[in-house]
Amino acid sequence: MIGVDDFTAIITPPEAAILAVGAVTRRPIAVGDEVRIASILKATLAVDHRVADGAQAGFFLQEFRKLLENPINFLAG
């Protein structure tokens, strides 16, 4: 990888959406009252609103996050 943390992808016809995924970086995060180091990945989704609305895009990103946080789910049907 070239170490790009995040970027915005541009939809080109005939695409309806495109997912941009940046590099995984280690960053401090707050967990309750503690600070821990976590692996963070930034993902952005550009969607053609003539094809899908923002709520559908949000639901897709939620499912994408669940799969990345629990990779065993890739194997489960």
C-alpha positions as a Python dict, from the first residue, in 0.01 Angstrom:
ca = {
    (1, 'M'): (0, 0, 0),
    (2, 'I'): (104, 359, -40),
    (3, 'G'): (-20, 471, 300),
    (4, 'V'): (-319, 681, 195),
    (5, 'D'): (-543, 720, 503),
    (6, 'D'): (-857, 820, 313),
    (7, 'F'): (-975, 955, -20),
    (8, 'T'): (-1293, 1020, -213),
    (9, 'A'): (-1366, 806, -516),
    (10, 'I'): (-1561, 944, -813),
    (11, 'I'): (-1849, 752, -966),
    (12, 'T'): (-1819, 703, -1341),
    (13, 'P'): (-2098, 565, -1561),
    (14, 'P'): (-2229, 296, -1558),
    (15, 'E'): (-2138, 262, -1186),
    (16, 'A'): (-2401, 328, -921),
    (17, 'A'): (-2162, 344, -626),
    (18, 'I'): (-1795, 314, -535),
    (19, 'L'): (-1629, 230, -206),
    (20, 'A'): (-1300, 402, -118),
    (21, 'V'): (-1091, 224, 146),
    (22, 'G'): (-786, 381, 306),
    (23, 'A'): (-491, 223, 484),
    (24, 'V'): (-523, 72, 831),
    (25, 'T'): (-347, 296, 1085),
    (26, 'R'): (-286, 260, 1459),
    (27, 'R'): (-439, 547, 1658),
    (28, 'P'): (-529, 625, 2018),
    (29, 'I'): (-901, 601, 2096),
    (30, 'A'): (-1108, 654, 2412),
    (31, 'V'): (-1272, 342, 2555),
    (32, 'G'): (-1470, 448, 2857),
    (33, 'D'): (-1222, 634, 3077),
    (34, 'E'): (-917, 471, 2920),
    (35, 'V'): (-709, 551, 2614),
    (36, 'R'): (-615, 252, 2399),
    (37, 'I'): (-440, 201, 2068),
    (38, 'A'): (-667, 64, 1794),
    (39, 'S'): (-638, -21, 1427),
    (40, 'I'): (-849, 229, 1233),
    (41, 'L'): (-961, 209, 870),
    (42, 'K'): (-1145, 491, 694),
    (43, 'A'): (-1396, 401, 425),
    (44, 'T'): (-1617, 634, 222),
    (45, 'L'): (-1901, 541, -10),
    (46, 'A'): (-2005, 759, -302),
    (47, 'V'): (-2355, 674, -428),
    (48, 'D'): (-2556, 793, -728),
    (49, 'H'): (-2878, 911, -564),
    (50, 'R'): (-3072, 835, -881),
    (51, 'V'): (-3010, 467, -804),
    (52, 'A'): (-3000, 447, -423),
    (53, 'D'): (-3064, 679, -132),
    (54, 'G'): (-2842, 772, 158),
    (55, 'A'): (-3016, 537, 400),
    (56, 'Q'): (-2930, 235, 183),
    (57, 'A'): (-2570, 355, 163),
    (58, 'G'): (-2563, 390, 542),
    (59, 'F'): (-2697, 38, 593),
    (60, 'F'): (-2432, -96, 353),
    (61, 'L'): (-2154, 79, 549),
    (62, 'Q'): (-2293, -58, 877),
    (63, 'E'): (-2277, -414, 740),
    (64, 'F'): (-1930, -351, 596),
    (65, 'R'): (-1812, -234, 939),
    (66, 'K'): (-1962, -539, 1113),
    (67, 'L'): (-1779, -772, 873),
    (68, 'L'): (-1446, -596, 921),
    (69, 'E'): (-1479, -590, 1300),
    (70, 'N'): (-1572, -962, 1309),
    (71, 'P'): (-1402, -1129, 1012),
    (72, 'I'): (-1533, -1475, 1109),
    (73, 'N'): (-1866, -1350, 968),
    (74, 'F'): (-1714, -1369, 619),
    (75, 'L'): (-1726, -1746, 657),
    (76, 'A'): (-2076, -1765, 803),
    (77, 'G'): (-2362, -1760, 555),
}
